C-alpha cells in the first residue's frame, strides 16, 4: 500500500453531502493535488505509476471502512488514469459500462474527498450518474449499454458539427450481453469515429499478452503502413480490373488478420481491432492509446486487466470481493455476523431450489451472471449439470428457460427484479403467451437501499400482473416462500415469486411444504376499524403498526395478500363489506400495482369501500441510502403506516 496518505479519518467541514470524513493525505501525496483531470494531465508520465499505487490504496482504505465495489475498482486504476491523461475530458466523452468500475473515475474527476460517502444517504452514487458530475456522460447501473450510448453520442456529435472523441469502456462481463453486439454491428456499419475499450478482466476471452501482440498492435497502428494500404486501394480503383483486385487484397488482409490477430469477430463487425495489451502496464498502455487515437472509424482496443489488482484476497477471489461490506484490510475478514435468527430470503430460495431439484429431475436453475447474488452457488455445486449461468443476458435466459419448459423441464429463473425488466418481451411472447411453466424467483423485489434507483425492484408487480396466464405472488416470510415455490411446481402456468433483500423473519418449517391454493389470502389479525391489505414485506410492517394501534384503542385487521394475481376476490369483498376503511400497502410503485388491482376488482364487482386508500412507492425514483431509510422516504415504515391509519380513522 502507498504511504502517501495515512489511514486517519478527519472531519470535513462544510461538506456538500452528508456529514462525512475524508482520508488525511501526507504532504508528498500526488493524489491530494488531483482535483480534476486537468491536474492529472499536468503530471509527467513517470508520476502516474506512484499515483496509481496511491489511488489503489485510497480506494482499498475507503471501501474497507464503508463497503462498496472493490475488485472492479482495483482492476481499472491504470486504465482510468491513462484515459483521462490522454483525452481532453470532459470535452471528450468517456462512457462506462457496469458503473461499479468507475470509482477511480470519480476520484480523479473532483470527487476524491467525497468517496467515503459513496452509496450512503446524500452521498455519491455507487455508479455513474449524470446529475452528479459533468464527467459522468451517461448513467450506468447495469451492463452492456456503453457502446450503444457511445454510438449515440458520436452520431449527435457528427450531426451537430462538433469535434470531440468518444470512448466506451466495456467489459467486466458486459460483453456477455447481446446489446453490446447489437451496438457493435450498428457501429461497424455506421463507420463513425468511436473507440471501444474492452476491459477484459478474465470475465470473458483472455488471449495471451506479450511481445507478439505488442508488435501486431504497432504494425496495425503504424501511420506509414496504413497510408500505403489506403494509397494502394486508390491506385487499384483506377485499374480496369480494380474492383476485383481490391476485393482480393481485402480478402488477403482479412485472412492474415484472422490468423495473426485474436480479434476476427470484432473485425467482422466492422471494427479495427488492436491488442491485447496489459492494462496495468502504463509503459505499454499510454503509447498504445496515443497510436489508437489517430485511427479513424470504429476501433476496439483489447485491454487485459486483473480484477482486484493490488489486493491479494481480491485477486484470488474476485467474485467474493466484487461488492463487500466493511472489512479488515490486513486479514481480509469482515465483521462477524450476528449468530442466530432466520436466514434471508435469498438463502431460503436457494435451499428450496435444491430441495425441489432433489425430488424432481425436471427442475433446473437459471441465472444471469448472478450466481452469488441469487444464492445459487450451492445449487451449482450440488447439480452442476442442471445449473445454467447465461451471463449478463436476461432476455436470452428467459427464452432459454421457455425452450426448456417446452420440452418438459421445470426451470427456476432467478434474477434480480430490476434486471428482469430487460427480458420483458421474452416474458410476454416466449413464456406467457405459450403458457409455459417457468418459475421466476425475483430477488431484490422492492427497495434495495445503497445501490439506488437503478437497482430498486419496484415495478415488477405492475409489469407482471398485466400478463395473462401469469401467477404473481409475494411471501411474508421464508416459510411462505418455500410453500409458494412448491405451489408453483404443482401447477402448469408461469409463476413469479418476488421477495426483498432482507431477513425472512420466519425460516421454513420442517416437513413437507404446504401447497397453497392459488389466489388465496390469509387473515392474520381481526379488527373492526380499518383493514390493512398488505403484500410481502409490508405484512410484518402492517402487523407492527396494528399492534401499536391496538394499544391506543384502534382495532385493525391485517390480511396477508400473498397472491397479487389472481387476487382472493372472495376474501377481498368480504373484508371490504366488514370494514368502512381499506388501506393497501405494497413495496412497489403505486402506478398500476397491487392497490390498482384492488380498485379495479372492486369497481368490476360494483362494491364501494367507505374509504379506500393506497400506500406504496411514490411516482419518482428514490435516492440511495440504507434500506430502512429508503423505506421511510417512501412512507412505508411501520410508524408511517400507523400514522396513515390514525389519519383515516380520524376522518382527516
N, C-alpha and C positions, 0 to 999 in steps of 0.2 A: 504493500500500500504506500501511497505517496505520503511524504511527511511535510507537504506544503501547506497543510492545514491541520489543526488539532480538532479532534472529535469532541468539541465542547460546545454545547448549545448556549446561545446568548439571546436575550430579548431583542426583538426588532421593533422599536418604537414607530408608531405611525404606519404600521403595516396596512397596505390597502386591502388585504384579505383578512382572514380570521387571525386573532392574536396567535402568532406562531413564533418559532425560533429558527435561527439560522446557524450554520456552522461558522465558527470563527477561523478565518484564514490567517496564515502566517504572512509576514511582510514579503517574503520571497515568492509567494504563490503567483503563478501566472494566471490561474483561473480567476482570482479576485480582480484582475484587470479587464476581464472579458465581460462587458455589458451588452455587447451586440456583435454580430458577425463582422461589422466594420473594424472592431477592435481585433478580432481574430485575424483579419487579413493584413493587419499591420505587423504581425509577427513574422519572424524568419522561419522558413520551413523546418529547420532543426529544432525549433521550440515546440513544435506540435507534438512530438513524442512525449516529453515530460508533461505537457498539458493533458494528453490522453490519459496518462497514468493518474494525474490529479482528478480528472473527471470520473474515471473509473472508481477511484477511492471515495470520492464525494457521493456518488450515486449509491455505492455499497453502504456507506455510513448512513445516509438518509433513509434508504429502504429498510435497513436493519432496524431502525428506530420506528419507522412509520408503517412499514409494509408497502407492497406495490409490485410492479412488474420488474423483476430483477434480471433474469437471464437474457431476455431480449434486449434490454438496455445495454448490458455489458458487452453484447456482441456487436454493436454498431458504433462504438466510440470513434474509431479511426475513420470509418466511412462517413460519419456525420461531419467530423471536422474537415475532411477533405472536400466534401461538397460545399460547405459554407465558405471554405477558404478559397475555392476556385470559382465559385459562382457568385454573382452580384445580387445576393438576396437582400431585401425582399423583392427587388425588381425582377430577378429571375425567380421562377416558381419551382419550389421543391414540394412534391406531394408524397405523403407517406401512406403505405398500406399498413393494416393492423397497427393502429396508432400507439400501441404499447411499446413500439420500437423508438418512440420519439422523446424519451426522457432527456437524452443528450441534446437533441434539437432544442428542447425547452431551456436547458441550462445555458446554452450559448446564444439564445435569442432574447435575452433580457429577463429571464425568469429564474435565474440561478438562486437568488435568495428566497424565492417563493417555493422552491421544490419541496421543502419539508411540509408544505400544506397540501401536497398532492393527494387527491381522492378524498379530501376531508371537506366538511361543510364550509362553503365560501372560499375554498382553496382552489388550486389548479386542478383541472381535469386530468384524468389518467390517460387521456387520448388527445389527438389533435382537435382543436376547436376554433372555428373561425372568429368567434366573438372574443376569444382570449388573446389573440395576437395576430398582427398582420403577416407574420411568418407562417401561420397555420393556414395554408392556402385552401385546404379542403378538409372537412371533418372526416375522421377515420376511427370508428369504434368497432368495426368488423373487419372484413378482409376482402381482397381481390378487386377492390374498387379503384385503385390508384391509376392504373393505365387508362381506364375509361375516362376518368375525370381529367387526367393529364391531356389526353387527346382533345377533350372538350376545351381545355384552357388554350391549347395550341391552335385549335380552329378559331376560337374567339380572337386570339392574338392576330392571326392572319387576316381575318375579316375586318378587324379594326385598324389594320395597318401599323400595329405596334411591333416593337422588336424586343424580345426577351427570350431566354431559354426556359424550357420546361423539362423537369426531371421527375420521373416517378420512381420511388423506391418501393419495390415489391419484394416478396419473399416471406420468410418465417411461416411457411405453409400456405401463403396466399396463392401460390401458383398451382395449388390443387383445386382451386375454384374455377369453374368454367367461364365466369365473367372475364377473367384475365385473358383468356384465349379469344373470346369474342372481341375484346378490345384490341388485342394484337392483330387479329385478322383484319379489322377495320383500319387500324393504324397503318398496317403494311400496304393496304390499298390506297389510303389517302396520301401517303408519301410526305406528310408534314414533318417538320423538324421536331423530334422528341427523343429524349434519352430515357430508357428504362434500365434501372439498376436492379438486377436480380440478386438480392441478398440471399445467397444460398448458405444457410447455416445448418446443413445436414438434415434439413427437413424435407428435402427433395433431392434432385440429382446432384451428384458431387464428383465431377471429373477431376482428374489429377491436376495438381498445381505444381509448376516447375519451370525450368528454363525453356522447354519446348513451347509451352503455352505463352510465355513472355515473348518469345521470338515470333510466334504466329500473330500475336497482338501487334507487335512492332511492324510486322510485314503488312498487315491489313490496314494499319493507320498511317502508313507512310504516304505523305502527300505526293512524293515523286512517283511512286508506283501507281497510286490511284489516278494521277494525272495521265500517265502513259495509258492506262486502261481506258479512260474516257476518250482520249485522243484517238486510240485505236478504233473505238466504236464509231467515232465521227468519220474516220477515214474509210471504214468498210461500208458506211452508208452511201458513199459516192461510187462504189463499185457496182457493176451490173449484177453481180451475184451477192450484193452486200447483205441483204436480209438473211440469206442462208448462212453466210459466213458468220454474221453476228450471232445467229442462233447457235451455230456450232461452238463459237467461242464462249457464249454464256453457259452452254451445257458443260463445256470443259471446265470452266471456272467453278460451276456448281458442284461438279463431280469431285474436283480437287478439294474443295472446302468440306464436302461431306466426309471425305476420307480423313482430312487433316484436322478439321475443327469440330469439336463436340457441340455444335450448335445448329445442326441441319434443320431441326424443327423450327427454330426461330427464323432462320433464313428462308425457309419455305413459306413462312407467314409474312415475309416481306421486310424483315429486319436485317440490318448489318450486325453481325454478331462478333463480339470481342471478348476475349478471356479464355479460361477463367484466370482471375488474379487473386492474390492473397489480400483479403480485405483488412488485415491487421498490419500489413507492411506498407507504411507510408512512403517508403522509398520507391515502391512499385506503384502504389495506388495513385499518388499525385501525378507523376508523368503520364500514366495511362489515361487518367481523366482529362488531362490537358490535351492529349492527342485526340481522344474521342470527341472532345468539344468541337473539333474542326470538321468532323464528318457530318454531312447534311443528310436529311431524311430520317426515317425511324431507325434508331440504333439501340441495341441491347448490350450492356456490359455485365458480364457474369462475374460476380464478386463472391468469393468463398470466405465465410466468417465462422467463428466458433461461438455458439450461444453460451452465455455465461462466462465469456473470456475474462481471465484475470482473477477469478474466484474459484478455487479448486472444487468445492462442493457443487457449485452450479455447472461447471464444465462437465463434471462426472454424471450429473443427473439433471439436465436442463428442463425436463418436463416438470419435475417436482419443484424446481426453482423458477418456474415461469412467473407465477404470481404467488407472493408469500406474505405472511403476517410478520410481525416484528420477530427478530431472532438475534442470537449472539453471534457476532462475526467470527470470533476465534474458534468456537466449537461447531458453528453451523446449526445449533439446536434452537428450536422455537420454544417459547414459554409453554410449559406443560398445560394441557387442557384439564379442566375440572373433571375429576373422576365421577362416574355415576351419571344418572339422568338418561333420558331417552336419546336415541340417535337422531340424526337429522333425516329429513325426507329423502335426500339423495341416497343415503345408505340403505334405507328401507326399500326403496325402489330396486336398488341393485341386488339386495339379498333376495327379494321376492322374485326377480327375474331369474336368478339361479335356481330357486326352488321350483319355479314353473318349468324351466328347461329340464330340470332333473326328472320331472314326472311326465313330460311331453316332448318327444323328439322333434316335433314340428316347430318348437319355439326357437327363434334366433334373435339376436340383438344387433341393432344397427345404430351407429352414431356418426357424427360429422366432425372429426378431429377433436372430440371432447370426451375421450375415454375416461380421463381423470375427473373432469368436471362433472360428468354424469354418473360417476361411481362404477362404471362398467369394467374397470381394470380387472377386478376379481372374476367377473363373468368370462372375460377373455382368457384368464388363466385356467379356469375350470372347463370351458367349452371353446377352445381356440378355433375349431372348425365351424363354429356356429356364431362367431362374433365377426362383425364387419365394420371397419372404420373407413368411410368413403372419402375422408379428407374434408376440407372446407368446401363441401359440395352438397348443400342441403337438398337442393332440388333433385339432384341425381339420387341421393339417399332415399328420398320418399318414393320416387319412381321405381328404384331398385327394390324397395320393400313391396311395392304393389306387384311387381313382377313375381316376387317370391310367393306372395299371398295368392296370386292367381294359380299357382301350382301346388296349393295345399299347405304351404308353410304358414306359421303364425308369427310374423315379425313384430318385435317391440322396437319402435323407433324412438330413441331417447335423444332429444335435442333441447337446448335452451329455448324458452318461449320466444324470445326476441329474434332468434336466428331462424326459427321455423317459418317466420314471415317470408323468408326468401323462397320458400317452396310452396307458396300458396296455390299457384297454378297446378302443381302436381297433386296437391291435396284434393283439389276440386276434380280435375279431369281423370287422374290416374287411380285415385282411391275412392272418393265419394261417389262419383257417377257410376263407377263399376261395383260399388257396394262391397269392397274388399275388406276382410277382417284384419286391418292393420291397427295395432295399439300404439298410440302416441303417448309417451310419458314426457311431459313438458316441465323440465327443471327451471328454476328461477321464475316461476309464474308469479307475477306481482312485482313489487318494488324491491330491487336488489341492493340499493344503497350506494356504496362508494364508486361503482362503475358508471352510475349516472344514466342519463336519458337513453343512450344507445343500447343499454342492456336491460332496462326495465321491461318486464314482460307483462304489460298492462293492456294489451289489445286482443289476447287470444280468445277470451270469452266472446268478444264481439265478432272477430273474423271467423271463428269456427262454428258458432251457433247458427250462422246464416246458412250452413250447408245441409241439404237433405241427406239422410242416412247416417249422419254423424251423431254419436252419443258423446256428451260432454259432461265431465264430472270433476269435482274438486273435493279432496278428502279433508276432514277436520283434523285428523291425526294419522300416525303411522299405521295403526291397526286398520283404519278405514282405507288407507292407500293400498295395503295388501289385499283387502277384500275387493276393492274396485278393480285391481289388476286381474284377479282371478275371475271376477264377474265378466270382464272384457273377453277373456278366453272362453267363457261359457256361451258366448253368442257369436254371431257371424256378420257383424257390421263394423264399420270404422268406429273407433272408440278412443277418446282422448281423456287423459287424467293429467291435470295440472296441479303443481304444488310449489310452495315457496322455498327460498333458500333460508331455512330456519329449522329449529328443533321441531320434531314431530309431536312433542308433548306426550303421546301415548304410543309406546312401542307395540309392535304386533304381538298378539296373544299367541300362546302355544296352541297346537291343534290345527285342524283343518280350517282353511279360510271360509268365510261366510259368503255365499253367492247372493248378492243383493238383487232385489227387484229393480230392474232398470227404470229410472224415473221416480224412485221412491225417496221421500224426505224423512226426517227423523225429528220428532218433537222432544227437545231436551229439557224444557222448562215451561211450566204453565203459569200464565199471569192473566190479568184482566184489563189492564190499561192500554198496553201497546204490544204489538207482536214484531219481533225482530226476525227478518228473513235473512239469514247470514250464509255466506258462501266461503268454504275453505278456511283460510287463516283467520277470517273475520268471525268465525264461530266462537273461538276462545275469547276474542276481544269483546264480543257481544255478551258472552256469559259473565265476564268480569264486570262489565257495565251493569248487567242485570242484577248481580249480587249487591253492588253498591247502591243501586236504585231501590232495591227491596228494603235496605236498611233505612231509607228515607220515606218508606211507605208507598213507593211506586212499584206495582207488580207488572213484570214484563215477561211475555212468552218468548222463547228463543227456539227457532226452527233451524235445524241443520239442513240447508238446501244443497245437499251433496251432488244432485243432478241439476245442471243448468239446462240441459237438453236431453231428453224431454223433461219438462217440469212435472212436479207432482200436482197435477191440476186439482185432484180431489181435496188434498190437504190444503192447498192454497185457497180455494174457495171457502173451505170450512173455517180457516183461521181469519180470513177477511170478514166473514159474516159475524164471527165471535168478537172481533176487536174493532173498535171505531178507528184506530190509527195503525197504519202499517209502515214500517221502515225497513227498506232493503239495504244491506251492507255488503260491499264487494271490494276486493283489491284488484280492480280492473277499471278501465275508463268508463265513465258513466254513459258515454256515447254508444248506444247500441248494445250495452252489456246486459247483466242479469236483471237489473232494475227495469230496463226497457222490456225484457221478456215478460216480466211480471205484469207490467202495464198493458202490454199487448194482449196477454191472456185474459186479463180482467175485462178489457174492452170487448174482446171477442165473446166472452161469456155474458156480457151485459151486467156485470156486477161492479158496483161502485163502492170503493172504500170510503169511510168517513173522511179520512185523510191519508194520502199515500205520498211518502217521501223517499228519496233515494240518497244513499251515501256511497261514494266511490272516488276514484281518482278524477280530479277536475280536468277540464279540456285544455291541458297545457303539458309541456314536457318539464318534468321535475328535475331539479339540480341534484348533483351527487352529495351525499352525506351518509351517515350511518343509516341502516335500515330503519331503526327506531325513529330517527329524526325525519326521514323522508315520509314515513307513515304519518307522523304528526303534521308535516307540511301538507299532506293530502287530506288531513282531517279525519284520519282513521284510527286514532288511538282509542283505547277503552274510555278514557276520560272524555274524549270528544264525542264518542257515541252516547255516553251518559248525558252530556250536555245537550245533545240534539233531542234525546228522548224527553228530557225535562222541558225543553222548549216546546215540543209538540204537545205534551200534557198540559202545559200552561196556556196553550192556545196562541202563543206568540207567533 
